[in-house]
């Protein structure tokens, strides 16, 4: 929301400086994003008179001007404008000045062999308009030598304020002035409203839609739609609004000045009366921005007997817009329900100044006065004769009354304020306060709903900086830990992953429909996403990690090791998951290893087992089973399960089609740990006994088995280890062999078994007994001891 200091003082009677206004705005909660003085851009530009204009000796379209700058000898300036002539008073940019439109710094230079000491400027070059057909022509009595910014009164600072969504009343300069007056920066000037009675009946307008409960209108005949007055054009230009014509500029001015959007129709283009109604599915309208929009039956439109002329509360139509030759107009001042406007704007991806105000909620009690102010300005600036006023429907102006206790300012807001001071603040803000503290909320404050909101109003005007800093009371003793078991698990896994050389990534919980489809599609989609690329709640952490890996590899990274702890959003619930992606080179090329080595499925398995062990999962009891899913490479992936049904992790090489979808080449492997599936720790309440190292040395024995080629080595190791749980403390695979001496369809697996004696050393008979148990257990899986 932009406005000039002079514009603000049209509503606020104050002697405050610019610095004082800016400080007060921030103090009352209206954040100042920037302050700009247009005069600073025009430093070095002066009002000057052309004394002579001679043809350039080397160019037919250039002239050599002699220019009086008001001091010293005239300057020679080369100019190509067609309207440059002797006697013209214009704007001269002196050497050293910077042209606002293109940032070019002027200097003395030779143009086609003739020295030029500056530049005569056009409106566009000074960013004061779009005219570039010639240089600026000022009145003959303009004071020569005066700084152009002073002559044009362009020294009015522009203040840019960030308005939060709940402060719809500050979407107009008057609302901001009201806040500053309440803060003691001055007095709010009364608003002059001169009703225009008009002659004859009002225009034919109706409303048939709950999205537009009130539609007020008045016609004016015989208008002259020329250029708006200089003061209006100057203010609109200063805040970034392009002056178009008097009628259009009036609607824009009233909208910014009073927060009241309006629309003006050229009556010559209308066929019959206007009605606010629901659009018919498929209806189209060419809007003022030059784009055609297709409407649906949920949208409110303003239409005549033949066509739609306005997307209600969002943007007008091109067909019925006023033109320079317009003579008869209809002024619309309507109230649109904020929710309807927000939904329409979101569906059409269409934003406008009117939408920003209507979807926040304009003052429903200001329709009559807003229409009167606009009509009066049209009559004063464009002439014509007004008709009567048509009131179609009724705006929702029901008042709200809140019971208020002044002690809440201290108990809830932390600042003791005298009751009479609180009453004065609320009255200055437009509230009505009775003797028994029944507070009537003004119609322009849609956001005030209860006593807490009144406390906020009082505190912000009194000054949040006056609220004392009060530390919270500290509980005596050592603070008790507050982290939940889930939070502790996440911390442990983060430390473990980082210690293993993985880098943590934080990716969006929203992904595109295309990326979600690669992983089977998402169960949940956003109705109003930030963008189409962030529409679906992720069904897996891998899309974000794969996209991050792709970005890093394209920016020169040779090895990417990423992990993330976050939620997957499935149809039944959201589930805590840890994802890992390894891409690029596992080891770089070198004189020892030769070529760079990529990642493989076993690298993913190692990460999965290490992280599961850190999470407290019974890694020794896990089974490697089945394929990991469609996102993984068949034959190069698997799941880790605790029993046949409880899947704790999926790991393996990413499917080539998935890697291609994310523009990844080479070997890419991934891991997903389903942390919500981890078995809960038993709350026994007893501590483990202290570790006592064994007194006797462990014994190892090797076993080589011939097994079916399809047998998973982990199953054999787990079976061997369980053959004698009392004596066998560990078993590990140390060799896999397929080739000469091994029958076709089989493979050789060698397992090292560790035996731990207890009270006495093993005898040969003891070891043989254990070995027999190992061979018998392995035989249940089809394993045969090699001879």
Order of alpha helices (4+ residues) and beta strands (2+ residues): beta-alpha-beta-alpha-beta-alpha-beta-beta-beta-beta-beta-beta-beta-alpha-beta-alpha-beta-beta-beta-alpha-alpha-beta-beta-beta-beta-beta-beta-beta-beta-alpha-alpha-alpha-beta-beta-alpha-alpha-beta-beta-alpha-alpha-beta-beta-alpha-beta-alpha-beta-beta-beta-alpha-beta-beta-beta-alpha-beta-beta-alpha-beta-beta-alpha-beta
